[in-house]
Structure formats: structure tokens, C-alpha cells
């Protein structure tokens, strides 16, 4: 849809960058509002409010022929997406705690699958000579209608006013060190994922002279690997400590990617991207899950802060890696991605030192 929108609205590269920046800043603004405005801290109501607005705004961006409307809808869509993301992640975290089983990876697997199915639907419509707006509007109506009518959200009873209430509430909030640690980890996740999506195909095409259609396979394989790995992430977490699910594969994937770049081996590089996808797949879900478990009940504000780091990575990542590619070359850019994967892997080994489950904190407080 990007080439079509660019042609229809006569968008230059600078205007496209500006539009993406507007959406990113709107996402960050939404996260700030969620953490500051009490009326936005009921995640069930937040989802019902923002879901239809997101569906409508995104649809307008994809079908409008007016440039001012396009940019205005981008602002609305970014705000709604930020509210929706925070609310859904908070709900998933509360569901995990209530069901006493991990489900965050499965939730994000469905998100990844939805992206692949949406891209496939648009591609299918375009290849058949059909107008994709019909499919987009239909999906938006179905999605928005479901969000509005659904009432099956996890409800958490507000804490009662007792002697331990204020103290317990204070102790369940994430400390600054935990926020910075988890935030930095999820920031690296965003930088790695965005780096592979933005620069892998370009590197294969320009440096290793792979045809453009074949170079794009790296992104496809990477995305499919992430989706498949997320479907089994929750099952793996039953048998393997969550931090080890991140640490070991990420270190191996980072080293493999670095070796593939330095040796300029095309097949090894494609496989390295697949392995990075498998290793990175459960990083975002596990970090969010650990943040929610540490925060305890009603973790919307804490999760929103952590997700804010991810949005910052999505906004700053393309610019940072673009500057690096311009001044140091594409090889250096991909090596930087591999280095970040190794750093994230080693950092994940220390996750148990930073994240303490809320129920353990509660028991500790009660014993006092």
C-alpha cells in the first residue's frame, strides 16, 4: 500500500518520513496520557474507546485522497494505536495472572499472524486487479464492531482501603532500576526488529548484489520465523526459564549474523536472519509479561511506560541506523544489529535479578 498511497497523494520520501514520524510521536503522546490521566487507566474501557477509532483512522489513511485528511487521520490513528496497545498488553498480563499460565507470546503471535494475513490479503487483491479499499473497510468494520460489542475483559477489583493498602500499592510499583532495565531491553528489541525489516533486504541487494525480489525474502522469512516461534513461546516457558529463552538464542543469533556478514555468505546470512527471528520472537512478549507480573494487578501504567521505550526505538531506530549506514556502510549497520542482539542476550541472563514477581513482594509485605 505504501507505493499506492505515495502515487495517489504524490508523497515524496520526506513527506512519507514526516507521516511516519507523526504516527510515532502520537503513539508516544498516547503512552504519556495513559500514565498521567486517571480516566484512561481502565484498560477495558480504553480498548472499547480506542479500538473503533483506530480502525476508522487507519481506514481513512488508506483510502482518502486528501493530503490534510491523510495527515490528520495519521495523528488520530497514532493516538488510538498507543491507547489500544497499552490496553491490550495490560489485559493480556492480567489474564496471565488470573489464569496462572503464560499467554503473552501466544497473544503476540496472533498479532504477528494478523499482520501477515493483512499483507497477504492486500497483495492478493492487488494481484487480482481488485480495489483493496473494499477489503480494508470490511476488516475495519468487523474489527471495530467486535471491540465495541465485546464485554469479556478481565476485571480487577480495586484495592480496599485498609492498613496495608497504600503500602502494598506502593511496593507493587516497578522501581526505576526495573523500568530502566526492561525499557532498555525492549528498546533493543525494537531496534533489532526494525533494523532487520528496514535494512536486511537493502544490504543483500546493494552489497551482495542479490536481486531485489530475492533480497526481500529475508524480511519474509524473518517475519514468518517470529510468528511461528511466538506460537510455541508459552509452551517453552513452562519447561525453560523465560530469561534463558531470550538469552541463549539471542547470543547465538547475534554471533551467527556477525559471522555471516563478515564472510559475505549469502545463504548463511539468510539463515542468520531466520534465526534472529526465532530468537527475537518472544523477547517483546516475555519482557511485557515480566513487567506485568512484577507490577501485579492493574499493570496498565507500568506496562505503558515499558512499551513507551519500544515506541522510542521504533521512532529513533530508522534514523540512527540510517545515519550509520550513510557514514559507515551497510555492512557496519548489519554488524550493529548483530552486536545489539548479543548485548540483549547477555542482558537477559540478568533478568531474574531485576524482576521480582508481585505475589512474592505481597507475601514479603504480609510477613512484615
DAFENKA-V741108 format. One record per residue. N is the residue number from 0. RES is the residue in one small letter. PHI is phi in degrees with one decimal (* if undefined). PSI is psi in whole degrees, 0 to 359 (999 if undefined). D_CENTER is the distance of its C-alpha to the mean C-alpha in Angstrom with 1 decimal. Layout:
n:N res:RES phi:PHI psi:PSI d_center:D_CENTER
n:N res:RES phi:PHI psi:PSI d_center:D_CENTER
This chain:
n:0 res:x phi:* psi:337 d_center:20.7
n:1 res:x phi:-61.0 psi:311 d_center:20.3
n:2 res:x phi:-60.7 psi:321 d_center:23.8
n:3 res:x phi:-65.7 psi:315 d_center:25.3
n:4 res:x phi:-64.1 psi:321 d_center:24.0
n:5 res:x phi:-62.7 psi:319 d_center:25.1
n:6 res:x phi:-71.7 psi:314 d_center:28.5
n:7 res:x phi:-62.4 psi:319 d_center:29.0
n:8 res:x phi:-100.7 psi:3 d_center:28.3
n:9 res:x phi:54.7 psi:53 d_center:29.6
n:10 res:x phi:-87.1 psi:132 d_center:26.5
n:11 res:x phi:-84.9 psi:170 d_center:26.9
n:12 res:x phi:-59.2 psi:323 d_center:24.3
n:13 res:x phi:-66.1 psi:320 d_center:24.6
n:14 res:x phi:-68.7 psi:323 d_center:24.1
n:15 res:x phi:-63.7 psi:316 d_center:20.9
n:16 res:x phi:-60.8 psi:319 d_center:19.6
n:17 res:x phi:-62.8 psi:320 d_center:20.8
n:18 res:x phi:-64.7 psi:315 d_center:19.1
n:19 res:x phi:-64.1 psi:324 d_center:15.6
n:20 res:x phi:-66.6 psi:320 d_center:16.5
n:21 res:x phi:-60.9 psi:315 d_center:17.6
n:22 res:x phi:-62.0 psi:316 d_center:14.5
n:23 res:x phi:-62.9 psi:316 d_center:12.5
n:24 res:x phi:-66.4 psi:325 d_center:15.4
n:25 res:x phi:-65.8 psi:321 d_center:15.5
n:26 res:x phi:-59.5 psi:314 d_center:12.0
n:27 res:x phi:-64.0 psi:321 d_center:13.2
n:28 res:x phi:-62.2 psi:320 d_center:16.5
n:29 res:x phi:-62.7 psi:317 d_center:15.2
n:30 res:x phi:-61.7 psi:318 d_center:13.7
n:31 res:x phi:-61.9 psi:317 d_center:17.1
n:32 res:x phi:-65.2 psi:321 d_center:19.0
n:33 res:x phi:-62.1 psi:320 d_center:17.4
n:34 res:x phi:-77.9 psi:345 d_center:18.5
n:35 res:x phi:-111.8 psi:329 d_center:21.8
n:36 res:x phi:-99.7 psi:117 d_center:23.1
n:37 res:x phi:-63.9 psi:327 d_center:24.4
n:38 res:x phi:-64.5 psi:340 d_center:24.6
n:39 res:x phi:-96.3 psi:7 d_center:20.8
n:40 res:x phi:-100.7 psi:14 d_center:20.4
n:41 res:x phi:-98.4 psi:103 d_center:21.3
n:42 res:x phi:-65.5 psi:328 d_center:18.0
n:43 res:x phi:-63.2 psi:312 d_center:20.0
n:44 res:x phi:-66.3 psi:324 d_center:21.7
n:45 res:x phi:-62.2 psi:319 d_center:18.7
n:46 res:x phi:-67.1 psi:314 d_center:17.0
n:47 res:x phi:-63.5 psi:328 d_center:20.4
n:48 res:x phi:-76.4 psi:315 d_center:20.8
n:49 res:x phi:-86.4 psi:334 d_center:17.6
n:50 res:x phi:-56.5 psi:305 d_center:17.0
n:51 res:x phi:-63.7 psi:325 d_center:20.2
n:52 res:x phi:-65.9 psi:319 d_center:19.8
n:53 res:x phi:-61.9 psi:314 d_center:16.4
n:54 res:x phi:-61.0 psi:316 d_center:18.1
n:55 res:x phi:-68.4 psi:316 d_center:21.1
n:56 res:x phi:-64.0 psi:317 d_center:19.6
n:57 res:x phi:-64.2 psi:321 d_center:17.5
n:58 res:x phi:-64.0 psi:317 d_center:20.8
n:59 res:x phi:-62.0 psi:319 d_center:22.9
n:60 res:x phi:-60.1 psi:327 d_center:20.9
n:61 res:x phi:-88.7 psi:346 d_center:21.4
n:62 res:x phi:-122.4 psi:344 d_center:25.1
n:63 res:x phi:-70.1 psi:150 d_center:26.7
n:64 res:x phi:-106.5 psi:4 d_center:29.3
n:65 res:x phi:-103.1 psi:128 d_center:29.5
n:66 res:x phi:-66.3 psi:314 d_center:27.9
n:67 res:x phi:-60.6 psi:320 d_center:28.0
n:68 res:x phi:-64.5 psi:321 d_center:26.6
n:69 res:x phi:-59.0 psi:311 d_center:23.7
n:70 res:x phi:-71.9 psi:322 d_center:22.7
n:71 res:x phi:-63.3 psi:317 d_center:23.5
n:72 res:x phi:-65.7 psi:329 d_center:21.3
n:73 res:x phi:-63.1 psi:320 d_center:18.5
n:74 res:x phi:-63.7 psi:312 d_center:18.9
n:75 res:x phi:-61.9 psi:317 d_center:19.1
n:76 res:x phi:-63.7 psi:319 d_center:16.1
n:77 res:x phi:-62.6 psi:316 d_center:13.9
n:78 res:x phi:-62.0 psi:313 d_center:15.5
n:79 res:x phi:-63.7 psi:321 d_center:15.2
n:80 res:x phi:-63.9 psi:320 d_center:11.5
n:81 res:x phi:-64.0 psi:315 d_center:11.0
n:82 res:x phi:-60.9 psi:315 d_center:13.6
n:83 res:x phi:-65.4 psi:317 d_center:12.3
n:84 res:x phi:-61.2 psi:312 d_center:8.7
n:85 res:x phi:-62.9 psi:316 d_center:10.8
n:86 res:x phi:-64.8 psi:315 d_center:13.5
n:87 res:x phi:-67.7 psi:320 d_center:11.9
n:88 res:x phi:-65.8 psi:323 d_center:10.2
n:89 res:x phi:-65.7 psi:317 d_center:13.6
n:90 res:x phi:-61.8 psi:317 d_center:15.5
n:91 res:x phi:-63.2 psi:320 d_center:13.9
n:92 res:x phi:-64.3 psi:317 d_center:14.8
n:93 res:x phi:-67.0 psi:325 d_center:18.3
n:94 res:x phi:-63.2 psi:318 d_center:18.8
n:95 res:x phi:-57.1 psi:313 d_center:18.4
n:96 res:x phi:-67.7 psi:322 d_center:20.9
n:97 res:x phi:-71.9 psi:319 d_center:23.2
n:98 res:x phi:-82.9 psi:348 d_center:23.3
n:99 res:x phi:55.9 psi:40 d_center:23.4
n:100 res:x phi:-149.8 psi:151 d_center:21.3
n:101 res:x phi:-78.2 psi:136 d_center:17.8
n:102 res:x phi:-143.9 psi:0 d_center:15.7
n:103 res:x phi:-64.3 psi:320 d_center:12.0
n:104 res:x phi:-64.5 psi:320 d_center:11.5
n:105 res:x phi:-63.8 psi:321 d_center:13.5
n:106 res:x phi:-60.7 psi:313 d_center:11.6
n:107 res:x phi:-72.7 psi:335 d_center:8.3
n:108 res:x phi:-64.4 psi:319 d_center:11.0
n:109 res:x phi:-65.3 psi:324 d_center:12.3
n:110 res:x phi:-62.3 psi:313 d_center:9.3
n:111 res:x phi:-63.8 psi:319 d_center:9.4
n:112 res:x phi:-63.3 psi:322 d_center:13.1
n:113 res:x phi:-62.4 psi:320 d_center:13.2
n:114 res:x phi:-63.7 psi:316 d_center:11.8
n:115 res:x phi:-65.6 psi:318 d_center:14.5
n:116 res:x phi:-66.9 psi:321 d_center:17.1
n:117 res:x phi:-63.7 psi:316 d_center:16.6
n:118 res:x phi:-63.9 psi:321 d_center:17.1
n:119 res:x phi:-66.2 psi:320 d_center:19.9
n:120 res:x phi:-63.2 psi:313 d_center:21.5
n:121 res:x phi:-63.5 psi:318 d_center:21.6
n:122 res:x phi:-61.7 psi:318 d_center:23.0
n:123 res:x phi:-64.3 psi:317 d_center:25.5
n:124 res:x phi:-64.7 psi:317 d_center:26.7
n:125 res:x phi:-67.5 psi:319 d_center:27.1
n:126 res:x phi:-66.9 psi:333 d_center:28.9
n:127 res:x phi:-89.0 psi:3 d_center:31.2
n:128 res:x phi:77.4 psi:19 d_center:32.1
n:129 res:x phi:-96.0 psi:158 d_center:30.7
n:130 res:x phi:-80.4 psi:117 d_center:29.2
n:131 res:x phi:-68.9 psi:344 d_center:25.4
n:132 res:x phi:-59.2 psi:326 d_center:25.6
n:133 res:x phi:-63.0 psi:313 d_center:27.3
n:134 res:x phi:-65.2 psi:321 d_center:24.5
n:135 res:x phi:-64.9 psi:313 d_center:21.9
n:136 res:x phi:-64.3 psi:319 d_center:24.0
n:137 res:x phi:-60.6 psi:313 d_center:24.8
n:138 res:x phi:-62.4 psi:320 d_center:21.3
n:139 res:x phi:-64.5 psi:319 d_center:20.6
n:140 res:x phi:-65.6 psi:315 d_center:23.8
n:141 res:x phi:-62.4 psi:314 d_center:23.1
n:142 res:x phi:-65.8 psi:310 d_center:19.6
n:143 res:x phi:-61.7 psi:319 d_center:20.8
n:144 res:x phi:-64.0 psi:321 d_center:24.0
n:145 res:x phi:-65.1 psi:316 d_center:22.4
n:146 res:x phi:-61.9 psi:318 d_center:20.3
n:147 res:x phi:-66.3 psi:318 d_center:23.5
n:148 res:x phi:-85.1 psi:340 d_center:25.7
n:149 res:x phi:-73.5 psi:134 d_center:23.7
n:150 res:x phi:-122.7 psi:7 d_center:24.9
n:151 res:x phi:-88.6 psi:61 d_center:23.7
n:152 res:x phi:-100.5 psi:151 d_center:21.4
n:153 res:x phi:-69.7 psi:124 d_center:21.7
n:154 res:x phi:-107.3 psi:133 d_center:24.2
n:155 res:x phi:-114.5 psi:129 d_center:24.9
n:156 res:x phi:-67.4 psi:132 d_center:28.4
n:157 res:x phi:-62.9 psi:146 d_center:28.7
n:158 res:x phi:-64.3 psi:140 d_center:30.4
n:159 res:x phi:-79.9 psi:156 d_center:34.1
n:160 res:x phi:-83.0 psi:92 d_center:36.2
n:161 res:x phi:-127.8 psi:183 d_center:37.9
n:162 res:x phi:-63.8 psi:326 d_center:38.8
n:163 res:x phi:-90.1 psi:353 d_center:35.7
n:164 res:x phi:-57.9 psi:301 d_center:33.3
n:165 res:x phi:-61.8 psi:321 d_center:32.7
n:166 res:x phi:-66.3 psi:317 d_center:32.7
n:167 res:x phi:-64.4 psi:317 d_center:30.4
n:168 res:x phi:-61.0 psi:319 d_center:27.9
n:169 res:x phi:-66.1 psi:320 d_center:28.1
n:170 res:x phi:-72.7 psi:338 d_center:27.7
n:171 res:x phi:-81.6 psi:348 d_center:24.6
n:172 res:x phi:-75.7 psi:147 d_center:22.6
n:173 res:x phi:-70.5 psi:138 d_center:20.5
n:174 res:x phi:-74.4 psi:166 d_center:22.6
n:175 res:x phi:-61.9 psi:322 d_center:21.8
n:176 res:x phi:-64.8 psi:321 d_center:21.7
n:177 res:x phi:-67.7 psi:317 d_center:19.1
n:178 res:x phi:-60.9 psi:315 d_center:16.9
n:179 res:x phi:-66.8 psi:321 d_center:17.4
n:180 res:x phi:-66.3 psi:305 d_center:17.0
n:181 res:x phi:-65.6 psi:324 d_center:13.7
n:182 res:x phi:-63.9 psi:318 d_center:12.5
n:183 res:x phi:-65.5 psi:321 d_center:13.8
n:184 res:x phi:-63.2 psi:315 d_center:12.3
n:185 res:x phi:-73.7 psi:333 d_center:8.6
n:186 res:x phi:-64.0 psi:316 d_center:9.9
n:187 res:x phi:-63.1 psi:323 d_center:11.3
n:188 res:x phi:-57.6 psi:313 d_center:8.4
n:189 res:x phi:-64.2 psi:320 d_center:6.9
n:190 res:x phi:-65.8 psi:318 d_center:10.6
n:191 res:x phi:-67.8 psi:311 d_center:11.4
n:192 res:x phi:-61.9 psi:313 d_center:9.0
n:193 res:x phi:-63.8 psi:324 d_center:9.9
n:194 res:x phi:-64.7 psi:317 d_center:13.4
n:195 res:x phi:-64.9 psi:314 d_center:14.0
n:196 res:x phi:-64.3 psi:319 d_center:13.0
n:197 res:x phi:-82.2 psi:326 d_center:15.1
n:198 res:x phi:-119.2 psi:346 d_center:17.9
n:199 res:x phi:-64.2 psi:312 d_center:18.7
n:200 res:x phi:-64.8 psi:319 d_center:20.6
n:201 res:x phi:-64.2 psi:320 d_center:22.4
n:202 res:x phi:-63.8 psi:315 d_center:23.4
n:203 res:x phi:-64.1 psi:324 d_center:24.8
n:204 res:x phi:-76.0 psi:314 d_center:26.6
n:205 res:x phi:-87.7 psi:323 d_center:28.1
n:206 res:x phi:-90.7 psi:321 d_center:28.8
n:207 res:x phi:-104.8 psi:4 d_center:29.5
n:208 res:x phi:58.4 psi:34 d_center:30.9
n:209 res:x phi:-80.7 psi:139 d_center:29.0
n:210 res:x phi:-54.8 psi:149 d_center:29.4
n:211 res:x phi:-57.5 psi:319 d_center:26.5
n:212 res:x phi:-67.6 psi:327 d_center:26.1
n:213 res:x phi:-79.2 psi:325 d_center:26.0
n:214 res:x phi:-62.8 psi:326 d_center:23.8
n:215 res:x phi:-66.7 psi:343 d_center:21.1
n:216 res:x phi:-63.3 psi:333 d_center:21.3
n:217 res:x phi:-60.6 psi:316 d_center:19.3
n:218 res:x phi:-66.4 psi:318 d_center:16.1
n:219 res:x phi:-61.9 psi:311 d_center:17.0
n:220 res:x phi:-63.1 psi:320 d_center:17.9
n:221 res:x phi:-60.1 psi:313 d_center:14.8
n:222 res:x phi:-66.8 psi:318 d_center:12.6
n:223 res:x phi:-64.5 psi:319 d_center:15.2
n:224 res:x phi:-61.9 psi:318 d_center:15.4
n:225 res:x phi:-62.1 psi:315 d_center:11.7
n:226 res:x phi:-62.6 psi:312 d_center:12.4
n:227 res:x phi:-64.1 psi:319 d_center:15.8
n:228 res:x phi:-66.0 psi:327 d_center:14.9
n:229 res:x phi:-69.1 psi:332 d_center:12.5
n:230 res:x phi:-69.1 psi:337 d_center:15.5
n:231 res:x phi:-108.3 psi:0 d_center:17.7
n:232 res:x phi:-61.2 psi:317 d_center:15.5
n:233 res:x phi:-65.4 psi:323 d_center:17.0
n:234 res:x phi:-67.4 psi:320 d_center:20.5
n:235 res:x phi:-63.6 psi:324 d_center:20.3
n:236 res:x phi:-66.8 psi:344 d_center:19.5
n:237 res:x phi:-73.1 psi:327 d_center:22.8
n:238 res:x phi:-104.7 psi:336 d_center:24.8
n:239 res:x phi:-123.3 psi:139 d_center:22.9
n:240 res:x phi:-56.7 psi:133 d_center:21.7
n:241 res:x phi:-53.5 psi:320 d_center:17.9
n:242 res:x phi:-66.8 psi:332 d_center:18.1
n:243 res:x phi:-75.3 psi:331 d_center:20.2
n:244 res:x phi:-61.8 psi:330 d_center:17.8
n:245 res:x phi:-86.9 psi:309 d_center:15.6
n:246 res:x phi:-62.3 psi:303 d_center:18.6
n:247 res:x phi:-63.1 psi:308 d_center:21.0
n:248 res:x phi:-61.7 psi:324 d_center:19.0
n:249 res:x phi:-67.8 psi:319 d_center:17.1
n:250 res:x phi:-62.8 psi:314 d_center:20.5
n:251 res:x phi:-63.9 psi:317 d_center:22.1
n:252 res:x phi:-64.0 psi:318 d_center:19.5
n:253 res:x phi:-63.0 psi:316 d_center:19.7
n:254 res:x phi:-66.0 psi:320 d_center:23.5
n:255 res:x phi:-63.8 psi:318 d_center:23.7
n:256 res:x phi:-65.2 psi:319 d_center:21.8
n:257 res:x phi:-62.9 psi:318 d_center:24.1
n:258 res:x phi:-64.3 psi:318 d_center:27.2
n:259 res:x phi:-63.4 psi:322 d_center:26.3
n:260 res:x phi:-69.6 psi:315 d_center:26.0
n:261 res:x phi:-68.3 psi:332 d_center:29.2
n:262 res:x phi:-91.8 psi:351 d_center:31.1
n:263 res:x phi:55.3 psi:39 d_center:29.9
n:264 res:x phi:-94.8 psi:112 d_center:29.8
n:265 res:x phi:-63.6 psi:310 d_center:28.0
n:266 res:x phi:-60.8 psi:317 d_center:27.8
n:267 res:x phi:-63.5 psi:323 d_center:26.7
n:268 res:x phi:-67.2 psi:318 d_center:24.0
n:269 res:x phi:-61.0 psi:314 d_center:22.6
n:270 res:x phi:-64.9 psi:327 d_center:22.7
n:271 res:x phi:-63.9 psi:318 d_center:21.0
n:272 res:x phi:-64.2 psi:322 d_center:18.0
n:273 res:x phi:-62.5 psi:317 d_center:18.1
n:274 res:x phi:-69.1 psi:325 d_center:18.4
n:275 res:x phi:-61.8 psi:319 d_center:15.5
n:276 res:x phi:-61.6 psi:316 d_center:13.3
n:277 res:x phi:-64.3 psi:320 d_center:15.1
n:278 res:x phi:-73.3 psi:321 d_center:14.8
n:279 res:x phi:-82.9 psi:343 d_center:11.1
n:280 res:x phi:-52.2 psi:314 d_center:10.1
n:281 res:x phi:-96.9 psi:6 d_center:10.6
n:282 res:x phi:-64.9 psi:306 d_center:9.7
n:283 res:x phi:-59.4 psi:310 d_center:6.4
n:284 res:x phi:-60.4 psi:319 d_center:8.4
n:285 res:x phi:-68.3 psi:319 d_center:11.6
n:286 res:x phi:-62.3 psi:315 d_center:10.8
n:287 res:x phi:-63.6 psi:318 d_center:9.9
n:288 res:x phi:-61.7 psi:315 d_center:12.9
n:289 res:x phi:-65.0 psi:322 d_center:15.1
n:290 res:x phi:-63.3 psi:316 d_center:14.5
n:291 res:x phi:-64.9 psi:318 d_center:15.5
n:292 res:x phi:-65.6 psi:323 d_center:18.4
n:293 res:x phi:-70.5 psi:326 d_center:19.6
n:294 res:x phi:-76.7 psi:331 d_center:19.6
n:295 res:x phi:88.0 psi:212 d_center:21.4
n:296 res:x phi:-69.8 psi:151 d_center:22.0
n:297 res:x phi:50.7 psi:62 d_center:20.4
n:298 res:x phi:-88.9 psi:20 d_center:17.4
n:299 res:x phi:-57.4 psi:313 d_center:15.9
n:300 res:x phi:-65.9 psi:316 d_center:16.8
n:301 res:x phi:-65.4 psi:316 d_center:15.8
n:302 res:x phi:-64.7 psi:323 d_center:12.3
n:303 res:x phi:-61.5 psi:320 d_center:12.1
n:304 res:x phi:-63.9 psi:315 d_center:13.4
n:305 res:x phi:-63.7 psi:316 d_center:11.0
n:306 res:x phi:-63.2 psi:329 d_center:7.9
n:307 res:x phi:-58.5 psi:324 d_center:10.3
n:308 res:x phi:-62.3 psi:321 d_center:10.4
n:309 res:x phi:-64.7 psi:318 d_center:6.8
n:310 res:x phi:-64.5 psi:323 d_center:7.9
n:311 res:x phi:-62.4 psi:322 d_center:11.1
n:312 res:x phi:-65.5 psi:320 d_center:10.0
n:313 res:x phi:-64.5 psi:325 d_center:8.7
n:314 res:x phi:-77.2 psi:313 d_center:12.2
n:315 res:x phi:-83.7 psi:334 d_center:14.3
n:316 res:x phi:-54.9 psi:305 d_center:13.2
n:317 res:x phi:-57.1 psi:322 d_center:15.0
n:318 res:x phi:-68.8 psi:314 d_center:17.9
n:319 res:x phi:-62.8 psi:311 d_center:18.4
n:320 res:x phi:-69.5 psi:329 d_center:18.2
n:321 res:x phi:-65.5 psi:317 d_center:20.3
n:322 res:x phi:-63.7 psi:318 d_center:22.9
n:323 res:x phi:-62.1 psi:318 d_center:23.1
n:324 res:x phi:-64.8 psi:323 d_center:23.6
n:325 res:x phi:-67.7 psi:317 d_center:26.2
n:326 res:x phi:-93.9 psi:332 d_center:28.2
n:327 res:x phi:-116.3 psi:348 d_center:27.7
n:328 res:x phi:101.6 psi:162 d_center:27.0
n:329 res:x phi:-70.1 psi:327 d_center:24.4
n:330 res:x phi:-59.0 psi:315 d_center:25.5
n:331 res:x phi:-64.2 psi:324 d_center:24.7
n:332 res:x phi:-62.7 psi:314 d_center:21.2
n:333 res:x phi:-68.4 psi:324 d_center:20.4
n:334 res:x phi:-63.0 psi:325 d_center:22.2
n:335 res:x phi:-64.3 psi:322 d_center:20.1
n:336 res:x phi:-63.2 psi:317 d_center:17.0
n:337 res:x phi:-65.3 psi:323 d_center:19.0
n:338 res:x phi:-64.9 psi:318 d_center:20.2
n:339 res:x phi:-64.5 psi:324 d_center:16.8
n:340 res:x phi:-63.6 psi:318 d_center:16.1
n:341 res:x phi:-64.9 psi:316 d_center:19.5
n:342 res:x phi:-60.7 psi:315 d_center:19.0
n:343 res:x phi:-62.7 psi:321 d_center:15.8
n:344 res:x phi:-61.9 psi:312 d_center:17.8
n:345 res:x phi:-66.1 psi:323 d_center:20.8
n:346 res:x phi:-63.5 psi:325 d_center:19.0
n:347 res:x phi:-64.4 psi:333 d_center:17.6
n:348 res:x phi:-60.0 psi:332 d_center:21.3
n:349 res:x phi:-93.1 psi:2 d_center:21.9
n:350 res:x phi:-56.2 psi:318 d_center:19.3
n:351 res:x phi:-59.7 psi:335 d_center:22.1
n:352 res:x phi:-72.8 psi:335 d_center:24.0
n:353 res:x phi:-97.7 psi:326 d_center:21.5
n:354 res:x phi:-102.1 psi:120 d_center:20.2
n:355 res:x phi:-118.8 psi:130 d_center:23.0
n:356 res:x phi:-63.2 psi:145 d_center:22.7
n:357 res:x phi:-63.7 psi:325 d_center:23.9
n:358 res:x phi:-67.9 psi:329 d_center:26.7
n:359 res:x phi:-68.1 psi:320 d_center:28.1
n:360 res:x phi:-63.1 psi:319 d_center:28.2
n:361 res:x phi:-62.7 psi:314 d_center:29.8
n:362 res:x phi:-62.8 psi:321 d_center:32.5
n:363 res:x phi:-63.3 psi:318 d_center:33.1
n:364 res:x phi:-66.3 psi:318 d_center:33.7
n:365 res:x phi:-64.6 psi:325 d_center:35.9
n:366 res:x phi:-66.7 psi:331 d_center:38.0
n:367 res:x phi:-70.6 psi:999 d_center:38.8
